[in-house]
Amino acid sequence: MNNDERKKFTMQDNEEVVFSEGPSTINDIIPKERDLTTFVDVLRKFADTSDMIANPDASLTIFAPTNSAFRKLTRKPSQVKDQSEDPTEKLYQFALGHIVPLAYSSLPDGKEIDTLKNNTRIKVKRNWNGTFKLNGRVNTISSLKAVNGFIYKIDSVLEEE
C-alpha cells in the first residue's frame, strides 16, 4: 500500500474520505532514511528516546550516524569491557550522546552544545563547504527538518572508546 492509499479510503457509499496527516516528526522522517536504520533501531530500543522523537512538541537536534559509520566501529556501542557494565545502559547513554535538547536549524559555529548525556558536549565548527565538523573529527553529511527538530546525518559516531 503506498502513501496515497494510506491517506484515504472509500466509504461504502463510494464517498472518498481523505485523512490529513499532521506535520512530520523526527519519528516519521528518520525511518524512511535507508542509511540510518541502525541508529533508528537504537533510538527505538528505549521508550523515552522513542517517545521524544515522536513528540511533536519536542525541540530536538539529532546527530544520526549512518549505517556505514556503525560498520566502521571496532567496538559496538553496547559492548562492555567487564561484567560491571550494563550493555543496555551503555547503549542508552550512546543514544543520549547523539541527542541535543534544542532544535538547531543551523548549528552554532565555534560553540559547544550540550547533549542529553550528562556532562557531554559537542564542539561545532563550520567547514568551508557549509557542512560542520563535530568534536574535531565527525562531519555532517546532510540535514532533515521535522516539526520537532532537525536530524543531521553524520559520517561517524560522536563517541568512540
N, C-alpha and C positions, 0 to 999 in steps of 0.2 A: 504494500500500500504506500503510495507516495504522499508527500506533504499535502497536496491539494485534496487528496482523498480523505486524509485525516481531519482536515479542517471543515469538511462538510459531509452531510449525508442527506438522503432523500426520505422524507416522511411518507407514510402510507398513501396520502392523497397527492403524491408527487410534488409536494411543495418542498423546495430545496431550502435547507437551513444551513447557514454558514456560521461557524463558531469563530469568533475573533480571538486570537491568541494575544496574551499580554506581551509586554516587552521581553526580549530575551535576556535571561540571566546568564551568569557565568556557567551555571549548571546546564543550561540549554545549549550553549555555544561550544564549550570545551570538548564534549564527547564527539562532536562532529569533525574535530580535527584529528585526522588519522595518525598524525605524527606525535600525538600527545596521549595515546591510550594507556601507556604505563603510568604516567602521572595521574591521569583520571582515576585509575584503579586505586592509587594511593589515597587520593582525596576522598573517594567514596568508601574507603575501608573504615573510616571513622565518622560517627554520627555527627559530631559538631562541625567538622570541616565540610561534610556533605550538606548539612543544614545551612552553613554560612554561604556557600556558593549558590545555593538555591534561593536564598532570601533576597527578594527584590529590593528590600530597604537597606541592605548592607552596603558598605562602601569599601571595596577591596581592590588591591592590586595583587595579581597572582603572577609569580615568575614560574612558568611551566617548562621544565626541562623536556626536550624532545626524546622520543624513543631512542634515537641514536646516542644521546647523552647518557642514558642509562646503560646502553650496551658498552660504552667506553669505560664504565666503572670497574675497578679491580675488586671492590667490595660492595655488596648490596647495601642499601641504606638500612636494612633491618638486621644486617649481620653483626653479631656481638663478638666481643673479644673474650669474654669469660661468662660463667654462669650467673654472675651477679647482675648482669644487664638483662633487661627485658626487651626482646626484639620488637614487640608490638609498640612499646613506648618509644623505642629508638626510631621506628618508622614514623610514628606520630610527630615526634619532635622534628624530624626531617621535613614532614609536610608543613608544619608551622613555620619553619625557617624559610619557606617559599611564599608565605602569605604576609602581605602588608595591610594593616587595618585602615588604610586610606586609599581612595581611588586617584591614581596619578595618570592623567591623560598624557602628560609629558613628564618624564622623570626629572627630578631636580639635579641639574649638573653640579658636580663638585660637592654634593651633600651626602650625608649618611641618613638612611631611613630605617626605622625600627620594624622588625618583623613580629609576628605573634609568638615566636620562640623567645623565651626570656633571655635578656642580655645579648641578643643577636641583631646586628645591624648590617645593612647592605650599603657599601660605598658605591656611589654612582658617578660615572664620568662619561660625558658625551664623546662619541667617536667623530672623526671628521666627516663620515658619511651619514650622520644623523641617527645612527644606532647608538646603543650605550654599552659601556663596559661596566660590569658589576664585580665588585671585590677584586678588581685588577686583572681578572682572567676570564670572566664569563661574558659572552656577547649576547645582546638581544638580537633576535632574528626578524621578528615582526610583532605587531600588536593587534589585539582584537578588542572591540568595545562591547560592553554589555551594560544593561540598565543598572547593575550593581557594582560596576567597576571595570577594570581593564586586565587583560591577560597578555603578558609578554612572553613569547616563546623564547627560550634561551638554549644555547648550544652546549651547556654543561650544567651540572648541579651546582648549587651555591656553596655547599659544604662537602668536603671530602675528607676522609681520615687518612 
